[in-house]
Amino acid sequence: MDRFEKRLLATASRVSDALDDQLASQRRQGEISRPERLMSAMRHGALNGGKRLRPFLVLETAALFGVSENEAMPAALAVECVHCYSLIHDDLPAMDDDDLRRGQPTVHKAFDEATAILAGDGLLTLAFELLGDDECHHNAAIRCELVVELARSAGLGGMVGGQMLDLQASVQPPNDAAIRTLQAMKTGALLRFACEAGAILGGAATAERAVLRAFGEKTGQAFQLADDILDVVSSDEAMGKRVGKDVAMGKGTLVATLGLEGARQTAERLVEEADALLDGFGDRADVLKSCARYIVSRNQ
């Protein structure tokens, strides 16, 4: 394990601890009750491992602007809550219909479909509670901006809209341009926000925000390409979920249109372009560059 992976794992552990605290059984101020079954399902879907890549990107981009990990953690947790909600709903029979996630039964298998839907709803709404709370940032305008940007990234013009396009792709296979749009929405939008959120927290200049937003877009494209490649070359055991399902369902991917080697070369090019965007930050951005490289070299 190299130095970057150790850093990623250490951060993931701290994020998981903070998320565990947010999903404790004790009710918080203003709440009437926290139903035990709902909390168990939310914990099953959110505290089941994972690299916590999205919160890692929030914390590392925030650090570029002098924002401490503790200060950036609420926003990092908000992104992860949205991501975990999306996985719970994505696994449902009406969506991608998966029985396994990170080597464990998916939430609807461990509980039931209705509970899984509510667990996803609970995580989604918790995300915006985290961003709207005073602890996220002392400046209400910054909190509002984070709320709006995350809503746009996760909503109808971002992740949710991308999921709709993905469902349609099994009926009407998309062309190359449509695949890129689908992936930019379903996967890329949340990764893009994770990279820009740190700049928002740090009060970055418009140009710096644009750089990190572009870095997030390139990284998101590379991430999806790596996922598509692994869906072809990896195994259920290595991935902790079912692989090969895109081909089985007749969905178009860039691996199908570019070929395996072409997809690998495109992913490498995207990482190089993402790295170049950060040159203005000097060695302060070395961790983010390593993250982009890790995304395309990971094996699960």
MOFEN-V118503 format. One record per residue. RES is the residue in three letters. PHI is phi in radians with two decimals (none if undefined). NEAR is the number of other ideal C-beta (glycine too) atoms within 12 Angstrom. Layout:
BEGIN
res=RES phi=PHI near=NEAR
res=RES phi=PHI near=NEAR
END
This chain:
BEGIN
res=MET phi=none near=10
res=ASP phi=-1.49 near=12
res=ARG phi=-1.06 near=13
res=PHE phi=-1.11 near=26
res=GLU phi=-1.06 near=22
res=LYS phi=-1.10 near=15
res=ARG phi=-1.15 near=26
res=LEU phi=-1.08 near=32
res=LEU phi=-1.16 near=22
res=ALA phi=-1.12 near=20
res=THR phi=-1.15 near=33
res=ALA phi=-1.02 near=26
res=SER phi=-1.13 near=21
res=ARG phi=-1.21 near=25
res=VAL phi=-1.11 near=42
res=SER phi=-1.10 near=29
res=ASP phi=-1.10 near=20
res=ALA phi=-1.18 near=31
res=LEU phi=-1.22 near=37
res=ASP phi=-1.01 near=20
res=ASP phi=-1.13 near=20
res=GLN phi=-1.16 near=34
res=LEU phi=-1.80 near=33
res=ALA phi=-1.20 near=19
res=SER phi=-1.32 near=19
res=GLN phi=-1.19 near=13
res=ARG phi=-1.23 near=13
res=ARG phi=-1.74 near=19
res=GLN phi=-0.95 near=9
res=GLY phi=1.60 near=9
res=GLU phi=-1.53 near=17
res=ILE phi=-1.56 near=8
res=SER phi=-2.84 near=13
res=ARG phi=-2.09 near=22
res=PRO phi=-0.96 near=18
res=GLU phi=-1.05 near=17
res=ARG phi=-1.16 near=22
res=LEU phi=-1.10 near=30
res=MET phi=-1.12 near=30
res=SER phi=-1.10 near=25
res=ALA phi=-1.20 near=37
res=MET phi=-1.11 near=40
res=ARG phi=-1.15 near=31
res=HIS phi=-1.07 near=33
res=GLY phi=-1.44 near=47
res=ALA phi=-1.95 near=41
res=LEU phi=-1.99 near=33
res=ASN phi=-1.96 near=31
res=GLY phi=1.59 near=23
res=GLY phi=1.69 near=30
res=LYS phi=-1.46 near=30
res=ARG phi=0.98 near=38
res=LEU phi=-1.13 near=39
res=ARG phi=-1.16 near=51
res=PRO phi=-1.11 near=46
res=PHE phi=-1.02 near=46
res=LEU phi=-1.15 near=48
res=VAL phi=-1.06 near=53
res=LEU phi=-1.14 near=43
res=GLU phi=-1.29 near=45
res=THR phi=-1.24 near=46
res=ALA phi=-1.09 near=40
res=ALA phi=-1.08 near=31
res=LEU phi=-1.02 near=37
res=PHE phi=-1.96 near=29
res=GLY phi=1.35 near=17
res=VAL phi=-1.55 near=30
res=SER phi=-1.23 near=16
res=GLU phi=-1.08 near=28
res=ASN phi=-1.06 near=18
res=GLU phi=-1.20 near=25
res=ALA phi=-1.55 near=42
res=MET phi=-1.05 near=38
res=PRO phi=-1.00 near=43
res=ALA phi=-1.18 near=49
res=ALA phi=-1.10 near=48
res=LEU phi=-1.16 near=45
res=ALA phi=-1.06 near=48
res=VAL phi=-1.08 near=53
res=GLU phi=-1.18 near=48
res=CYS phi=-1.06 near=43
res=VAL phi=-1.12 near=47
res=HIS phi=-1.08 near=42
res=CYS phi=-1.13 near=47
res=TYR phi=-1.01 near=38
res=SER phi=-1.11 near=39
res=LEU phi=-1.19 near=41
res=ILE phi=-1.05 near=41
res=HIS phi=-1.25 near=36
res=ASP phi=-1.09 near=34
res=ASP phi=-1.39 near=38
res=LEU phi=-1.07 near=32
res=PRO phi=-0.95 near=19
res=ALA phi=-1.32 near=15
res=MET phi=-1.93 near=27
res=ASP phi=-1.55 near=31
res=ASP phi=0.97 near=22
res=ASP phi=-1.94 near=30
res=ASP phi=-1.75 near=21
res=LEU phi=-2.31 near=25
res=ARG phi=-2.52 near=33
res=ARG phi=0.95 near=27
res=GLY phi=1.38 near=18
res=GLN phi=-2.18 near=22
res=PRO phi=-1.03 near=23
res=THR phi=-1.13 near=37
res=VAL phi=-1.06 near=44
res=HIS phi=-1.21 near=33
res=LYS phi=-1.43 near=23
res=ALA phi=-1.27 near=25
res=PHE phi=-2.14 near=29
res=ASP phi=-2.89 near=20
res=GLU phi=-1.11 near=23
res=ALA phi=-1.09 near=17
res=THR phi=-1.15 near=28
res=ALA phi=-1.11 near=38
res=ILE phi=-1.07 near=28
res=LEU phi=-1.20 near=28
res=ALA phi=-1.10 near=42
res=GLY phi=-1.11 near=40
res=ASP phi=-1.04 near=26
res=GLY phi=-1.12 near=36
res=LEU phi=-1.20 near=41
res=LEU phi=-1.10 near=35
res=THR phi=-1.24 near=24
res=LEU phi=-1.07 near=35
res=ALA phi=-0.99 near=44
res=PHE phi=-1.36 near=31
res=GLU phi=-1.12 near=26
res=LEU phi=-1.08 near=38
res=LEU phi=-1.26 near=40
res=GLY phi=-1.44 near=25
res=ASP phi=-1.28 near=25
res=ASP phi=-0.97 near=15
res=GLU phi=-1.17 near=21
res=CYS phi=-1.20 near=37
res=HIS phi=-2.90 near=31
res=HIS phi=-1.22 near=15
res=ASN phi=-1.64 near=16
res=ALA phi=-1.08 near=15
res=ALA phi=-1.14 near=14
res=ILE phi=-1.15 near=31
res=ARG phi=-1.08 near=28
res=CYS phi=-1.10 near=18
res=GLU phi=-1.14 near=27
res=LEU phi=-1.09 near=41
res=VAL phi=-1.06 near=32
res=VAL phi=-1.12 near=22
res=GLU phi=-1.17 near=37
res=LEU phi=-1.19 near=43
res=ALA phi=-1.05 near=27
res=ARG phi=-1.17 near=23
res=SER phi=-1.26 near=42
res=ALA phi=-1.63 near=45
res=GLY phi=-1.65 near=26
res=LEU phi=-1.12 near=16
res=GLY phi=-1.65 near=19
res=GLY phi=-2.28 near=33
res=MET phi=-1.08 near=41
res=VAL phi=-1.12 near=28
res=GLY phi=-1.08 near=24
res=GLY phi=-1.13 near=35
res=GLN phi=-1.12 near=32
res=MET phi=-1.10 near=22
res=LEU phi=-1.11 near=31
res=ASP phi=-1.15 near=35
res=LEU phi=-1.11 near=24
res=GLN phi=-1.20 near=22
res=ALA phi=-1.15 near=28
res=SER phi=-1.35 near=23
res=VAL phi=-1.71 near=14
res=GLN phi=-2.21 near=16
res=PRO phi=-0.96 near=22
res=PRO phi=-1.39 near=29
res=ASN phi=-1.45 near=16
res=ASP phi=-1.01 near=20
res=ALA phi=-1.13 near=14
res=ALA phi=-1.19 near=23
res=ILE phi=-1.09 near=35
res=ARG phi=-1.11 near=29
res=THR phi=-1.13 near=28
res=LEU phi=-0.96 near=37
res=GLN phi=-1.22 near=45
res=ALA phi=-1.11 near=34
res=MET phi=-1.46 near=36
res=LYS phi=-1.18 near=42
res=THR phi=-1.92 near=44
res=GLY phi=-1.24 near=39
res=ALA phi=-1.08 near=43
res=LEU phi=-1.25 near=48
res=LEU phi=-1.16 near=48
res=ARG phi=-1.07 near=41
res=PHE phi=-1.10 near=47
res=ALA phi=-1.00 near=51
res=CYS phi=-1.34 near=51
res=GLU phi=-1.44 near=43
res=ALA phi=-1.04 near=53
res=GLY phi=-1.08 near=48
res=ALA phi=-1.19 near=42
res=ILE phi=-1.10 near=41
res=LEU phi=-1.05 near=43
res=GLY phi=-1.52 near=30
res=GLY phi=1.09 near=22
res=ALA phi=-1.14 near=28
res=ALA phi=-1.15 near=15
res=THR phi=-0.97 near=13
res=ALA phi=-1.14 near=14
res=GLU phi=-1.18 near=27
res=ARG phi=-1.08 near=28
res=ALA phi=-1.10 near=19
res=VAL phi=-1.10 near=31
res=LEU phi=-1.23 near=42
res=ARG phi=-1.12 near=33
res=ALA phi=-1.15 near=28
res=PHE phi=-1.04 near=43
res=GLY phi=-1.10 near=45
res=GLU phi=-1.14 near=34
res=LYS phi=-1.11 near=38
res=THR phi=-1.11 near=49
res=GLY phi=-1.09 near=43
res=GLN phi=-1.11 near=40
res=ALA phi=-1.13 near=42
res=PHE phi=-1.06 near=41
res=GLN phi=-1.16 near=40
res=LEU phi=-1.08 near=40
res=ALA phi=-1.07 near=39
res=ASP phi=-1.08 near=35
res=ASP phi=-1.13 near=40
res=ILE phi=-1.14 near=36
res=LEU phi=-1.11 near=32
res=ASP phi=-1.11 near=32
res=VAL phi=-1.63 near=27
res=VAL phi=-1.78 near=21
res=SER phi=-1.65 near=21
res=SER phi=-2.19 near=16
res=ASP phi=-1.01 near=20
res=GLU phi=-1.14 near=13
res=ALA phi=-1.19 near=17
res=MET phi=-1.52 near=26
res=GLY phi=1.28 near=26
res=LYS phi=-2.76 near=32
res=ARG phi=-1.26 near=25
res=VAL phi=-1.92 near=24
res=GLY phi=1.36 near=20
res=LYS phi=-1.29 near=27
res=ASP phi=-1.09 near=30
res=VAL phi=-1.14 near=19
res=ALA phi=-1.08 near=15
res=MET phi=-1.58 near=22
res=GLY phi=1.34 near=16
res=LYS phi=-1.38 near=31
res=GLY phi=-1.36 near=30
res=THR phi=-2.35 near=42
res=LEU phi=-1.24 near=39
res=VAL phi=-1.13 near=32
res=ALA phi=-1.17 near=25
res=THR phi=-1.49 near=23
res=LEU phi=-1.70 near=23
res=GLY phi=1.47 near=16
res=LEU phi=-1.06 near=21
res=GLU phi=-1.21 near=14
res=GLY phi=-1.11 near=20
res=ALA phi=-1.15 near=33
res=ARG phi=-1.10 near=25
res=GLN phi=-1.13 near=20
res=THR phi=-1.13 near=31
res=ALA phi=-1.07 near=36
res=GLU phi=-1.09 near=25
res=ARG phi=-1.11 near=21
res=LEU phi=-1.08 near=35
res=VAL phi=-1.14 near=33
res=GLU phi=-1.07 near=21
res=GLU phi=-1.17 near=23
res=ALA phi=-1.12 near=39
res=ASP phi=-1.04 near=30
res=ALA phi=-1.07 near=19
res=LEU phi=-1.08 near=28
res=LEU phi=-1.64 near=34
res=ASP phi=-0.99 near=18
res=GLY phi=-1.14 near=20
res=PHE phi=-1.54 near=27
res=GLY phi=1.15 near=11
res=ASP phi=-1.26 near=13
res=ARG phi=-1.12 near=18
res=ALA phi=-1.73 near=30
res=ASP phi=-1.04 near=21
res=VAL phi=-1.13 near=30
res=LEU phi=-1.14 near=43
res=LYS phi=-1.12 near=29
res=SER phi=-1.10 near=28
res=CYS phi=-1.13 near=41
res=ALA phi=-1.08 near=42
res=ARG phi=-1.16 near=28
res=TYR phi=-1.07 near=33
res=ILE phi=-0.99 near=41
res=VAL phi=-1.56 near=34
res=SER phi=-1.77 near=22
res=ARG phi=-1.12 near=25
res=ASN phi=-2.00 near=18
res=GLN phi=-2.76 near=24
END
